[in-house]
Amino acid sequence: MVSNRQNSSPTPAQQTSTIFPPAQEISAGIWKITLPIPFPLKTVNVYALVGKTGWTLIDTGMGTPAAREAFTAGLKKANLNIAHLQSIVLTHHHPDHIGLSGELQEQSGARVYMHPIDEQTLHFIWSETTPRRFSAVSNFFRQHGMEPTTPTLTETPPPDPKAMRAVLRVPPHEAFTLVEDGETLEIAGERYEVFWVPGHSDGLIALFRRRDGVFLAADHVLPRITPNIGLYSTHDRPNPLGDYLNSLSKVANLPASIVLPGHGEPFTHLHERTDEISAHHAERLHHILQLLAPEPRSAYAITCQLFASRLKSDDALRMAFAEVLAHLEYLRFTGKVAQKLVADERILYTLV
């Protein structure tokens, strides 16, 4: 998921009244299918890579009624059949990218590719351990000044397991083929290089087709907004913003002819966009240092100062808070701030 704190989440019922763009052939044999999601961004892109003997799906959206309708219409326009689905690539574990994966894999027998970090997280989140994950995240946040909030979809599922499985179901562990950075996937008759680009998630991967410069960027580089880079617990990689900035540099100079993002429209000029996103984070880091100048503050206090009235829901608050934590920890890793433990065992940040 990515952050967009200016809107509240639409319900699935509200989504059915929204008109989504039809499936579009972006490049020869590559179809973009836009699906509705029950989150502020409203839509997610999945991509069908079509070969001579079958096709591959990049991410799967979620199984809401509106998404199923849009997905069926997209397959019909692209003249694709689930029976010929040979493989599924899941770029990361967020629910808007993996919801239909279990169902589609079961129907087709497709091989599922994913990075090992997010494959492990995928099964950890969508299992009985989920309530414990929410508790761990809440305790971690409380240390940094934030009181308990309503659990988000990624932290606790709704009480009706049957309804949940209709919206989100993942393949069993044995259906996955784990892929690492630098490997080459041969899918839909083409060769794609795997780029491990942690930041938005610890195990996010992007795919690059070197012969013509097609770059399937997932949520790593988006055209209009910046992906949420958040720190949610001590179980995550400790410096997600550092990871993300390094990952931006890793892909910035790829000879990409077109960038196919997880949200928004395809775009060109990859290098310029990575520069813009890096500049955004530099500005945010500078602003946080200014807020810490008068006195030590908690991550929660800084979140309220930065975003104030823009936080319209608990979900938006938690995402903003996690993002501020990621920036503070980046500053700590680079030696510009330090943590200070106060009497109630809360953590404050102070300038070095």
C-alpha positions, 0 to 999 in steps of 0.5 A, a space after each residue: 500500500 501507499 500513502 495518500 493522506 488527503 482522502 478517506 478510504 472508499 467502501 467496496 460498495 462505493 467503488 462499484 459506482 466508479 468508472 475505471 479505465 479499460 484494459 490497455 495494451 501498453 506495449 506489444 504483449 503487455 496489458 495494463 488492467 486497472 482494478 479498484 481497491 478499498 484504500 485511499 488510492 482507489 486503484 491498483 495496476 496489474 499487468 498481463 505479460 502475454 507470450 505465445 504459449 501462455 501468459 504471466 500476471 504481475 500482481 493480482 489486486 484484491 477480490 472485492 466484487 468491483 475488482 473481480 468485475 474489472 479483472 474479468 472485463 480486462 481479461 476479456 478485452 485482452 483475450 486471456 484465459 485463466 487456464 493459460 496463466 502460467 506464472 504469477 509474480 507478486 512484487 510485494 506482500 501488501 494486500 492490494 497486490 496479492 489478494 486474488 493470488 491464492 484463487 488464481 494459482 489454485 485455478 491455473 496451477 501457475 508458478 508464483 514468484 516472490 522475494 523470500 523476505 516478503 513471501 515469509 511476511 505474506 504468510 506471517 501476516 495472513 495467518 493466525 499470528 496476525 493479532 499478535 503482529 498488531 499487538 507487537 506493532 502497537 507496543 512498538 508505536 506506544 514506545 514512540 508516543 502513540 496511543 493504541 488505534 484501530 487495527 488496519 487491514 494488514 494487521 488484523 483481518 475482519 471477524 468473518 474468515 469466509 468473507 475475508 478469504 473471498 477478498 484475500 487468499 494467498 497460495 500455499 508455501 509450496 506454490 512459490 518459487 523464491 527469487 533473489 536480486 540479480 536473477 533472470 526470470 524467463 516468463 511469457 517468452 521474455 527475459 526479465 531481470 529481478 531488482 530487489 528494491 527494499 524500502 516500501 516493503 522489505 522484499 519488494 522486487 521490480 522487473 526490467 526487460 533490457 532488450 527494450 527498456 520496459 521497467 515494471 516498477 511496482 510501488 518502488 517509483 510512482 508517477 505522482 506520489 511517493 510510496 509510503 516508507 514506514 517502520 512498523 516494528 523491530 521485526 522489520 529491516 531497521 532503516 527502511 528509508 536508507 534502504 529506499 534511497 539506496 534502492 532509488 539509486 540502484 534503478 535511477 540510471 536504468 535505460 528504461 523506455 517506459 516505467 509501469 507503476 503499481 499505481 497511476 499511469 505509465 511514464 518515462 524519464 525514470 531518472 528525473 522522477 527518482 531525483 524528485 522523490 529523493 529531493 522530497 525525502 531530503 526536504 522532509 528530513 530537513 523539516 524534522 531536524 528543524 522541529 527537533 531544534 527547540 527540544 527533544 520530541 517523540 515521533 508522535 509529536 513530530 507526526 502531529 506537527 507535520 501532518 496535523 489536520 490531514 490525518 483523517 483516520 486511524 489508518 492514515 495516522 499509523 501510516 504517517 507515524 510509521 513514515 516519520 519513524 523511518 525518517 527519524 531512524 534514518 537520521 539516527 543511523 546517519 548520526 544526526 539525532 539520538 534516542 533519549 529514554 524518558 521516565 515512562 519508558 517513552 522514546 524521544 529524539 534529540 539532535 546530536 
